[in-house]
Structures are given as structure tokens and as C-alpha cells.
Amino acid sequence: MMRGTKAILLASASIASFCGSARAQENVASTAATPADDGDIVVTAQRRAQALSDVGMSITAIGGEALAQRNVTQAEDLSKLVAGLSVSDSGFSTPIYTLRGVGINEPSVGSTSSVAIYVDEVPLAYPITTQGAALDLQRIEVLKGPQGTLYGQNSTGGAINYIANKPTDDFAAGVTGTFGRFNRGSLEGFISGPITPTLKARVAARGTLGGGWQRSLTRDDTIGKVKNFVGRAIVEWEPADTFRITFNANGWIDRSDTLVPQLVRVTPTNPALALPNVVNARRPGDNARDTDWEPNTPLDRDDKFWQGSVRAELDVSDEVKLTSITAYSHMNRRQTTDYDGIANALAVQREQFGKIKSLYQEVRLSANFSGVNWVVGVNISDDKTADRILEDIRDSSTVRLLAGLPAHGAGTRVDQKINGWGVFTSIDVPLTDRLNFTGGIRLSEETRKFEGCGTILDAFSAPAYTNLINVFRAGAGLAPVPLLQVGQCFSLYRTAAGQAQDTGGLPLLTPGLAHKELKQDNVPWNLNLNFKPTSRSLIYARVSRGYKSGNFATLGALDPIVYGPVVQEKLTAYELGGRVSISRLLRFEAAIFRYDYINKQLRARIFAPPVGNVSAQDNIPKSKIEGAEFSAVISPVRDLTFSLSGTYIKSKVIKYTGFSVIGSTPEDLSGTPFNFTPKYSLNADLNYSHPVTNTLDAFVGVNVAYRSKTSAVFTPPGSTGLQDFDINKYTLVDGQLGISSPVGKWKAWIWGRNIFNKYYWTNVVKAADVTVRFPGMPATYGVSASMTF
């Protein structure tokens, strides 16, 4: 099956190749996420085109032209436009998506997100693969709350659907150029149109180059260059009125520098072995650009991703349609990361190698009889992931002496095979002219097979780990193991209790590869009751349940017990909301919601001698989220639009005993709010355009995004010593000012992002002897121009 699928996808890729360095921001094909004259917006949240005023769930829809004008090219940019959405930097090129407080700070290549990401209904199951999704878009739809019925597992938080521009019936092309601060420039473009009467295509691409923006505190050096390319080719073939096939080949290459965090505090594990230049390392002030990293260490990426998909649609009759989606994704990651914020090797990942191979197949049948919409389908996935990390912490007090001998660090080897299937159905039934019922259910199962261990980093470190293992073995009366070699496993179970608890299959006190398996099934569902007082208003009540599959983390551990998986999390959501539209003048919607959480997943801490408090995964038995949100779009005249949205979230751990990030004994963490979950988030957006002459329009736009204070770790009420992990409140202001032709054939504008140069950060991590934070970009500004043909 795999071989045949690859052949199909390679054939589709050969039909249309990527263009060299072009793409456009103009959306020729559709205005789907833009208000029409009657104020309606069309979305496809339920796998069919519907007016937003008919869909009983919280949805934020943003049109492609609005995205382009605000230079939205990556996931992090979305949080400025969607209240309740946070996208943080994990420090390892894996974004952390959190929606309404639902997310997990887990940077492993093989870890999935609580927020499902799709491009034209094709899943990007792993967050690290989502980098190139925001290219040549018709719109983005952000669905809030569990979406497990139509969008599969891992949708406890919601789903983000990227809808790409499709081939046009007539020839169209466009190009956009941008140049800004730090010598960053990009060139984008597209070309679209018919090839034959039954065949049409669209090709889009973007290339971005730029200099470094971070600077060293101890020498004349900069880092942070940008060098990436992304492309997509879509070919649509319609040999008959009742049959259509869409081929999609897309991918990206990123050879940019990895982000260097900033030093917050030095806290040596063993103060007696701490180096003076580490203890006395310079701290940056309130400037996002200042940091430090090890000299003569290239911190670059060489990441590649490509995906091919085939979508076939057959109109069985006027009422029934059969849809098949086949997709194959492949990613290679190779990068170096220095995440200690010091010009020493305290936490330097000399090599991070990752690989993802993912096969996805979905078949569904859609029907519409007398206003009753019904969907039934099945999907399967077959994935393989691999993580290899070589971490150099030679200047850390943790390994300067290990069992009496020096060491440089350790490596990590983790491989997973992930197989899943699901059977789903959904129905939408009108009960009266104004009242309708929607329900859906899915039966899912996933099996994860894991093998992993900590490995010997280099020949210098091998004697220390070998000696440490033999100390344990001597205490149990076992013969010593011979000197371990580079790349060999050093992980071993040190207690019979730990071995029995973990059942990883590794003999007691014998170094080797741990094998584990996690197999779980679940039944997500949703029930909706939708009432329409008028044709342009809706009141809905929704109850839904979603699941996020379990996971094994990538950790370099002495004891494989830290590889123990987190089991799947379950979230039951209750939501009451509504929306109203008054022509173009006003669109308003609001919702209140409550989430009951079972086994919430988190990156936690456990105490593992002799290292001490180390990172691991864990489940919170019981927790909850309560909140409310609103959004309003006011357009008193056609040329002026003002948008305002906000979210209030109160999160709370109800039952959990674990370790804080700096603790050495377990403590009751009940009452703790979630990390990466600001209580308040607000977004405001003002756009105004007006004719200057008969041949020239002028426009101006301002975007404001506010996030209240939160934390990168679980911080119990009244706790002390965890203030270093605070993520302070911040307000970011972006703006645009430009001119365009009245029909939009060309446009030129100046823009600014974070124009008041607000110092902020999105993540804080404890690594070896240091605590570091990951800063957001300082003020950037530039010019852009676009033209369509």
C-alpha cells in the first residue's frame, strides 16, 4: 500500500513543479472569509460550505488578503489575530499551540499537538511540520473547542484549518516583494490558470533571506539569519461534471539560524563544581537582541519537508458525494541549538536529527436528503518518527564529575511507530424552520511502539558512564560491563520496583534499549442544538468530548522510567454561544464555556538520582477550565472596519501531586493555574481605506494584541521561587500605511511590527545549571509591494 501510494504522489508531483521565487498575496479565486453585502461569511468547518451564521461553534475566520496585508507568514503571527490562541517557541523549532488554555509544552519531533492543524483537510499531525502552511491562502479558520468527530484525535483544544487558493478558470499571476529591518527580504508569487479545458493549475512559492538580529554580550557577533523557501503546486483535473481530482505537492526548506534564548539565572546543580565564568555570566537587560552563545558554533538548521496529496471527489448522485484523500508527508530535521544563553557549553545540542514519515488515508460519503446533511467515513494513519540528539553540557556542574570522572554530556535515541484508525459519522437535522440538531461520533484507536535510550556522546564521556553503571552493578553483586562505545545505550533500570512499574523489557541494571507500547481507543462525540431567531442570528448550545493521544517523549535518561508514556487526555466541553449580523454594519458573537479535563498532559519534572530534578512527561488526573469570549466587527461605512475580540480563561488543577520545576520533593499542586494560559487576551484591529483620486486609493491599518501575565510552568498559589518562569503581560502594536489601485491590481505599503519595541518573551525553560527565556522579535519595519496580472 505504501509503495503504491508513493507512486501516485510522485506522479502528481511531476505534473506541476514549484516555481522559482514567486508568490502573491492577492486572492483571486475567492472572498470566502470576507463579508459579503449581506454580512455573511462562508466557512467549511463541518466539511461543507456553510454560512458562518449557521454553524454552532466558536470560529474565527480570517481572509487571505487580510493575512497578506499583515505579513502573516508563520503560526506565531496568528496569535495577534485570534483571541485565546497562544503560539510559543519551544526553543527546538517546534511551536507550542495553546487554544483556550488547552495545549502541551512538548517539543519532541514525534509529539502531536492538542490543536489539530490541517491544510485543505490534509493533516499536519506534528507541529514541527506546520511551518510552511501560511502560503498563498484563501483564508484561515480557527475552530475552538474539541473537534474530534470530523477532525480526528488530538483535537482537545480545537483545529486550525488553512485553506489554500485554488487554480482559477482564467489566467492570473501575481508577485509580492518585501524588505525590512535586519536586511530581511522576501519574494513571493503565484501563477494560475487553465492548461486544457479539463485541467487547471496553480503554483505558488516564497523565498525569505535576512541577516542576524540577536547579538553577543561578550564579542562582536550576531546570529539569527533567515534563509527559507516554501512552495505549493495544485493541479485540478475534472474529466467529467461528476468527477474531480486535485493533486497537491508542497514543501519547504529552512536553513535559518536557531533562536538563542536569554539568560535569566544561574543555579548550579553542584555549586562546588560550577565554573566562575558561568556563575558570573552577563545577563541581558530589557532588550530582546542581547544574549550569548558558544563561539565558533554554527547554530543553523537544515530542515526539509515535503508532502503530496491526492483528493478525488465523485458525485454519485445529486444528493450523494464520495470523497477520498490520500497524503504522504516526509520531513528531515538536522540542526544545532545553544539554549543556555551563555558563551559556554552548558546546554548545546550539537546535533538534533529528526525524521517523520506519515501516510494518511480518508474516505467519506456525504449526503443531503431533504435538508438533512449526513457524513460517514473512515481514516487510517501510518507514521514513523525518529529523534537523535547529541547534547554537550561539559561546562555544567551536572556532569563535570559523574561517578568521580568527567564527562561532556549525553546523547538520546528515540524511535516511534504510530498506527491509528477511526470511523466517524456526523448528521445535521432541521427540526423546525428555526431549530436544528447536529451530532457526531467517532471510534478511534491508536498504537504507539517506542524504543529509546540515553547514548554515549563521545569517547571522552564513555568512562564516566561506564563507571557509574558499574557502581550500581557492584552494589547488586553483578559483574562490571565493558567500556561503553560511542552511540551505545547507557540507560538501565536501577530498581526492581522501577522496572516492574515501567515494563520496558530491559533487564535490571543492564544498559540497553527500552521497548514500550501504548495502545488506547476512544470515542469523541459532539451534540449541538442550534436556534435561529432571525436569518442572520444564531443561538447554540454545544456539548462535546475530545481526546489527545498518548505520547512518549524524547529524553536522554539514565533510568528509562522517565520514558513512561503519558496516556491520552480527555476533555468534555460545555458551551453556550450566539452570533448576530446586521448587514455589513455589525457582526457580534459571544460564548461561555467550561472544560472538564481528565489526564491533562504536561511536560513535568520528576526526581531521578543521581542527576536530581529532571524533565519528564506526566498526566494531571483532574482539572478544569472556565471562560468566556466575544468578538465584534463594526463597519459603519464600506471603507472602515473595526474588529475587537477578547477571551477570559480561568484554569485550575483540581487533583495532582508532583514536582515543581525547582523542587526535590513531591507537593500538592491542586489549585494551580495552567501554564501558557493568560487569563485575559484582547485583540483590536482597525482598517480604513479611501479614494484619494479616481486612480488611487489610500489605506491605513492598526492591530493591537494584549496578553495578560502567565507562567511557563505550573505555579501554585502562594508559591515562592518560581518568579523566573513568569511570562509577563505585554501589548504588541502593528501597523500598515499604503496606497493601491482602486481595483487592487497593485498595492504598496509601509509596515511596522511591534512598533513600540515592547520587550516580551513567550517561553521560559530550565536547562542544566541555567534558566533561560525565549524572546519575541523587537520592533521591525519595512516596505512591501504587490502586483497582480
N, C-alpha and C positions, 0 to 999 in steps of 0.2 A: 504493500500500500504506500509506504513512504517513498519507494523508488518511483512509482507511477506518478505520485503527486508532484514530486520534484520535477519530473519531466514536463508535466503540464505547465508548471510555474515558470520553468526556464523557457518554454516555448512562448508563453505570454510575454515574458520579459524581452524576448527578441523582437517582438512586434513593434515595440516603441522604446527607444533608448532615451536616456537622460540628455537634456540639453546642457551646453557647457556652463554658462554662468548667467542664467536669466530666470526671472520670475516676476509676477506682478501682484500688486496689492488690490487692483480693481477686480470687482466681482461682476463678470458679465452675465453669468448663467442664471443667477437667482438673487432675489432680495428677501429670502425666506425669513431671516431674523430681523427684518426691518419693518416697522409699522406700515401697513397699507393705509389707504384712505379711510377705511372703516376702523382702524386702530388694531386689527387682528395681527397676530404673529403666528406663523406656521412652524411647527416642530414635529420631530419624528421620535419622540421619547418612547412611544409604545410600538415602535417598529412599523408605523404607518403615518402618513401625513395627516396632522390634525391642527386645528386652531388651538392656540395656547389656552384660550378661554374655555376649552372643552376638556382639558387634561387635569385630573385631580391629584396633583402633586406639586411640590415646590420646584420650579425650574427657572434657571437664569439662562437666557438666550442672547448671544452677542453676535452681531453680523460681521461678516468678513471685512467690510470697508471700515467699520469702527475699529476692528482689531489692527488693521494695517495702519491707520492714521495714528494709532497709539504705539506703534512699533512693538506689538505683541509677537514675539518670536520664540518664546520659551515658556515653560509651565509656570515659572516663578512670577511672570507678568500677570497671570490670571488673578492672583490674589488681590491685585489692585482694582479689579472689576467685579469680583464676586464676593459679597459679604459672607463670612462664615468659612471661607476657604483659606487655608494656610499652606504654603509650599515652602519647605525649609531645605537648607543644604545639609546633607548628611556628612559632607566632607569627603565622600568617596564616589562622587559623580552620580549618586542615586538620590533623586529628590524624595522628600517625605511629604506625602499628600495627607492633609487632615481637613475633613469637612464636617462642620458642626461638632467638632471635638472628637471625631472618630478617625483614628489613624495610628500608625506604629512607627517608632523611630528604629527601623531595622534596615541597615544599608547593604545587607548581603545580596549578591547577584541573584541567588535563587529565591529571594523573598518576594512575595506578592504584596500588593497594596490593598488597604481597606477601601480605597476608592478605585473602582474599575475604570480603565482608560480604553477607549475604542476610537478607531478611525474608520468611518464608513462601515460600522458594525463588525469590523475585524479587531479582535482584542490585542492590546499590547499588555500582556499579563504581568510583565516585570517592569517596575518603574524606571530602571536604567535604560530601557528601550524607547522611552517616550520622548526623547529629545527632539526628534525631527517632526513631531506631529503637527506643529503650528506652521504649516506651509500652504499657501495658496488656498485659503479656506473660504467656504461659503458662509459658515457660521460655527459657533461652538454652543453646545447645550450642556449645562451643568445640572444634573438631576440629584436632588438631595434626599437622603434617607435610603434605607435598604432597597436594592434593585435586583434581588436575587432571582426573580422568576424569569424575566426576559434577558437579563444580563449576567446570569451565572453566579458562581461563587465569588468571594472576595469583594462583595458589594455592600458591606455593612454600612459604610459611610455614604455611598452614592456612586454616581458614574459621571464621567466627563466624556462626551461624545464630540469628536472632531469630525465635521462634515466638509469634505474637500470639494472644491469647484470641479464640475464635470465638463466633459467635452461639449462644445457649442455646435449648433446646427450651421452657423456661418463662421467664416474665418475671423479670428480675433487674436490679438497679441498685445503684450504689454511689458514694460520694463520699469523697474524702480531702483534708484541709487540712493544710498545713504552714506554720509560721512560725519563723524562726530569726534568727541574728545578721546584722548589716548590713541589718536590716529586709527580709529576703528571705522572701517568702511564695509559696506555690503552691496552686492549687486544681485537683483532678483529679476525673474522674468517668467513669462509663460507664452506658449503658442498653442492655439486650439482651433479645431475646425474639422470639416468632413474630409475623408480620404476617398471614399466611394459612397454611393447612395446608402449603403447599409453599414458603413464603418466610419467612425469619427474618433479623434484622439485629442488628448491634452497633455502637454509636457510642461512641467514647472521645476525650477531649481533656484537655489540661493547659495551664494558663497560669501563668507564673512572673514575678514582679516583685521587684525588690530594689534597694537603694542601692549606692553605690560602696564598695569595700573597700581600694583602693590609695590612697595619699596622697602628696602632693608634698613633696619635701625642701626646696623653696625658697619655698613660698607656702601659704596656707590653701586647699587644693583637694583634691578627691577624684575618683576615677574608678573604673569597674568596675561600673556599674549593669547589672542583668539585666532584660531585657524580651523574653520569647519565648513562643511559643504553638505547640502541636503537636496534631494531631488525626488520627483514623483512623475510617473508616466501612467496615464489612464487611457485605455482603449475600450470603446464600447462598440459592440457588434450586434446588430439587430436584423438577422436574416429574414424574420417574419414578424408580423404585428404582435404575435403571441409569444415570441421567444427572444430573450436578450441575454447577452453575455458581457460582463465587464471584467477586463484584465487590469490589474493594478500592480505595478512594480515600483517600489520606493526604497529609499535607504539614506544613510548619512555616514559621514566620516568626520571624526573630531580629533584634531591634533593640537588642541589648545593646552595651555598650562592648567594644572590643577590648582584649586583655591588653597591658599595658605591661611590658616586661622591666626588669631592674635592671642598672645599670652595673657592670661588673667591672673594666675597664681602658680607658684611652685610649691608643691607639698611632697617632699621625698618620702618614698615608702620606707627607706632606711636612711635617716639623716646622717648617720656616721659615714656613709659611703657616697653622699651627694657631692658632686663637683662644685667648687666655688663659683666658676663662671656660669653654672646652671642656676645656682641659688641666687646669684646676683644679676641675672639676666635682665636687660632693659625691658620695661613694659611700655606698650604704646599708650599714647593719650587718647583723647576722643577724636581719633582720625582713622577712618576705615582703611587708609592706604598703608599705614605703618605696621610692619610685622617683621619677622625674621625667619630664615630657613638655613639649612646647612649649605655652606659654599660649595660651588662646583658640583652641584647635584641638579641635573635637568629634571624639572618637575612637569613633564609633558605627558600627554595622552596619545595613544594610537588606537582609538576605538572605532570599530566599523560595525554597521548594522545594515541588513537588507531584508526586505520582506516582499513576497509575491503572493497575490491572492487572485482567485477566480470566483466571480459571483454569477450564477446562472439563474434566470427567472423564466418560468413557464406559466403562461395564463392557461390553466386547464379549462376554465370557462370564464364567463363574465364575472362570476362571483368567487372563483377559487384560483389561488396562485400558489405555485410551488417554488421555493427559493432554496438554493444550495450555495454555501460559502465555504471555500477551501483556501487555507492560508498556511504558508510556511515562513517562519522567521528564523534568522540566524544572526548572532552577534558575537564578536570577539572584543574583549577588553584587555588592554595592556597599558598600564600607567604607573607612574611613580608619585607618591604622595608624602609630603612632610607636614604632619599635623601636630607639631609641638610648639610652633611659634618662637623657636629659639634656634640660634646658629650652631646647634649641637644635635647629635643623633639620639634624641630621646624617644621619638616615635616617627620613624621614617620607614615607610613601606617601599622598599627598594623595587619591588615588582608586585603589581597586582594583575594577575591574569585571570580572566573570566571568560566563560563561553556559555551561550544559550542556543539550544536548538529546539524549536517549538513548532509542532504541527497541530492545526485546528481544523475541524470539520463540523459544519452545522447544516442540517436540513430541516426545513419547516414548511408547513402548509398553512396558508392564511385564507380565510373565507369571510364573506359578508352576505348574509341572508336576511332580508327584511330589516336592515339596520343593526342586526346582531353581528359583531365582529369577533372572530374566533381564530386563535393561533395555536397550533400544536407542533412540537419539534423535538429534535434530539441533537446533542452536540457531543463530540469527543475531543480530547486533547492528549497529546503525547509529547512530553517535554524532557529535555536533559539539560542540566546546568552543572557548571564546574567552577570552582574557586581555588586559586592558588595565590598565596600571599607570603612574601618574604619580608619580615618586619625587623628592622635594625633598631634596637634600643640600647646600644652599647654604653651610652653616657647616662643611662638611667640607673638609679640606685637599686632598682629591682633585680637586675641581672649582672651588675658589676662583679658580684660574687654569688655564685649559685652552687651550693654544696661545697663551698671552700674554693671554687675555681671560677675564673672569669668567663663570661660569655657575651656574645654580641646581640643575641635575640633568638627568634624562632620563626619557623615557617608554619603554614597552615595548608592542609589539603582537604577539600570537601567536594563530593560529587553527589548529585541527586538525580533520580529518575522519578518523574511525576506523571502519573496517568489518571485521567479523570473522564467521567461521562455524566450526562444529565439528560433527563426527559422532562419537558416543560409544556404547559398549556396556559392560555390566558383567554378570557372572554369578556366582552363588553356588551351589556344587555340594556336597552332602553326599557324602563319600567313604565314611564309615562312620557309625555312630551317634554317634561322638565326634569325628570328624575331618571338616572341610570345607575346601574351597578357594574363594577369592574372587579374581577377576581383573577388570580393567577397562582399557580403552584408548580414547583419543580422538585424532582427527585434526583439528587446528586450523590456521587461517590468519588472519592479521590484516594489514591495510594501513592505515598512517598517512600522511596527507598533511598537510604542515606549510607554513605561510608565516608569516614573522615578521621583525621588525627592531627596533632601537632607534629611538625617535622624539624629535622636538624637544619639550621640556617646555613652554617658553613663549617669548615674543618676546625676553625678556632673554637667554636662553641660545642663541638661534639664531646670532648672530655667532660665538660661540666654536666651536661645532661646524662651522660653515661654514668658518671659518678653519683649523681642524685638518684637515679634509678637503682643503682646497686646498694645505696644506703637503705632504701626501702626493702630491697630483697634480702639483704643481710639480716635485717630485723626480723624477717619471717623465716630465716634459716634456708633461703634459696641461694643457688649458685649465681655468681655475677654474670651479666650479659657482656659479650664482647663490645669493643668500641663501636658506637653507632656511626654510620656513614651519612654524608650529606644527602638530604632528602628522605632519610628513613624516619619512620614514626617513633616518637618518644612517649606518646600518650599511654597511660596504663591505669587500671583500677587499683586504688591503694587500700580499699577496704572491701570486705565481702558484702557488707551492707550496701555500699555504693554500687557494687557490681550487680547485686540482686535487684536493686531499685531500677537500674538502668537497662539491664538485659541487652547490652550491646553486643554480646557474643565474644568479647575479648577476655582471655584468661587473666586471672588475678595476678598483678604485679609483673605482667609480661607486656612489653611495649609492642604496639601494633595498630592495625586499622580497625576501628569500631564500625560495626554494621548495625543499622537500625531500620525499622519500618514503622510507618504510621498510616493506618487505613481508617478512614472515617466516612460516614454518609450523613446526609442532612436533607431537610425538606423546607426550603424557604417558601414563603407564600405572601400574598397581599390581598386585602379586601378594601374596596373603595365604594363609597356612596356619594354620588355627585348630584347636586341640585342646582339648576339654572333659573334664578328668579327672572332674569331677562336674557336676551340673546348674547349680551356682552358681559355677563357676570356669572360667577360660579361660586358655590359654597361646597366644600368637600370634607369628608371625614375618611381617614385612611388608617388602617392597621396593617402592619407588615412585619415580616420577620426575615432577617438575612443572616448569612454566615460568612466568615472568612476562614479559609482552610488553614490547618496547622502548618508548622514550618520547623525546619532545622536551621540553625544559624551557622555562620562561618566564624569559627573561633579557634585560635591556636592555644590549646589547653593541655596541661599536664594530665588532668583527670578527665576522661571522656564523659563523665557525668554532666558536664556543662553542655554537652551536645543534646541532652534530653530535650525532646521536642516540646513546643507549645502546642496544645490541642486547639481545635477550631473554636473560634469565638462565636457567640450567638447574640444577636441584638433584636429585640422586639420594640417596634416603634409605634407610637400613637400620635396622630397628627390631625389637627383641625385647622382648616385654612380657607381662604377665598380670594377671589380677584374680580376686579371690575374694570371695564374700559369704557370711556366716554369719547367715542370717535378718536381723533388724534389728540384731544386736549389733555386727557388724563388716563393713565393706567396705574392701578394700585392693587397690590396684593399683600397679604399678611398670613402668618401661620403661627400656631403654638404647637409645641411638640414635647414628647417625653420618650426617652430611650431607656429601656431596661437591658442591662448588659450582663451576660454570663461569660466568664472566662475571657475577659478582655486581654488581648496580647500586649506585651510590652517588652522593651529591652530593659532588663533589670540588672541587679547586682546579686552575686552570691559570694560567700566566703569560702575560698579554696586554698588552704595551706599548701605549700609554703609561700605562695605569691600574696595571698590575702584577698581583699575585696576585688572581685573581677567581674567583668561584664558577662551576662548570660541572658537567656530569654525566660519569661515566666508568664503565668496566667493570673489575672485577678478574678477570684471566684465570683464576686458580685459588685456591680457599680451601676451608676445611672447618670443620665444627662437630662436636664430640663431646659427649655429655651423658647425663644420667640424671635421672629424676624419679620421684616417688612421691606417692601420696595415700592417706589413711586416714580413714574415718568410723566413729567409735565411738559406739554408742548403747546403754549398759548398761541403761537404762530408757527407756520411751517418752517421758518428759519431758526427757531430757538427750541432747544431741548434741554431740560434739566432732569437729571436722574439722582435719586437718593435711595440708599438701601442700608439696612443695618441688621445685626444679629446679636442677640443676648444669649449666652450659654452659661449655665450653672452645672458643673460636673462634680461628681463626688464618688470616691471609693467607699463602698458600704462594708466590704469584708476583704481584708488582705493583710497578711503578715509577711514582711520581707525586709530586705536590707536597703537603707538609703545609700546614696552614691558614696558617702564618706563613712558609713557605719561599719562596725565589725561584729555587731550582734543584731539578731532579728528584732524588729519592732512592729507594733501595731500601726499600720498606715491608714486605718479607717478614717474617713473624713477628708482625705487628701483630694484636692482637685487634680484633674488630668494635666499632663504636660502638653505643651504646644497648643493650648486651648485658651486663648484670650477670652475674658468674659464679655467684652464688647468689641465689635468690629463694625466700622462705618465706611461707606463709600459714597462719594458725591462726584457727579460728572456734569459739566456744563459745556454745551456746544452751541455756537451761533455762527450762522453764515448769512451773507447778504450781498446782493449785487452791487458792485462798485460802478461798473459801466455796463453797456449792453454785451460786452465780450469778456467781462472779468468779474469773478466773484471773490470775496474775501471771507475767511473763516477763522475762528478762534476757539480753542477748547482748553478746559482746565479739569484735571482729575485729582481728587483728594482721597487718600486711603488712610484710615486710622485703625490701629490695633492697640488694645489695652495690654497691660502687663500680664505676662505668663511666665512659665518656667520650662526649662528643658528637661527637668527631672521631676519626680513626684516629691512635693514639698509639703509635709504635714503641717496643719495649722499650729502656730506657736513654735515651730522648729527653729533652731539657730544653726549657723554654719553653712547654710545652703544658698546664701545670697549670691555667691559667684555664678550660680546657674540661672539667675533671673534673666528673662528676656524683657527688657524694659519697654514701656509703651512708646509708640512712635507714630508720627504722621508724615506721610510722603505726599509731595505735590508734584504733579507732572503738568506740562502744558504744551500746546501747539498753536502756531500762528502762521497762516499761509494764504495763498491765492490759488484759484483754479479757473478753468474754463467753465462756462455755465452748464455744459453737458457732461463735464467730468472727464474730457479727453486727456487733459493734463492737469497736474497739480504740483505745487512747490510749497514747502513749509519749513519753518524752523521749529525745533522741538527741544524740550528740556525734560529730564527725568531726575527726580529728587532735587528739584531746582533750588531748594533751600539748604542743600548739603547736610541733611539730617544724618547723624551717626546712629546706626542701628545694627542689630545682629539678629539672626534667625535660629541659631543653634549654639549650645554650649556643651562641650564634651570633656570628660576627664580621661586623660591618656597618660599611662605610666606615672611620672612624677609631676605632671602639669595639668592645669585646667585651661582650656582654650575656648574661644568663641569664634564663630564664623560670621564675618561682617557682610552687610549688604553693600552694594555699589555706592560710591559717593556721587555727587552731582555730575551728570553727563549732559551734553547738549550737542546739537548738530543740525544739519540740513538734510532734507530729503526731497526728491523729485520723482514723479512717476508720469508715465505716458502710455496710453493705450492706442491701438491701431485698428 
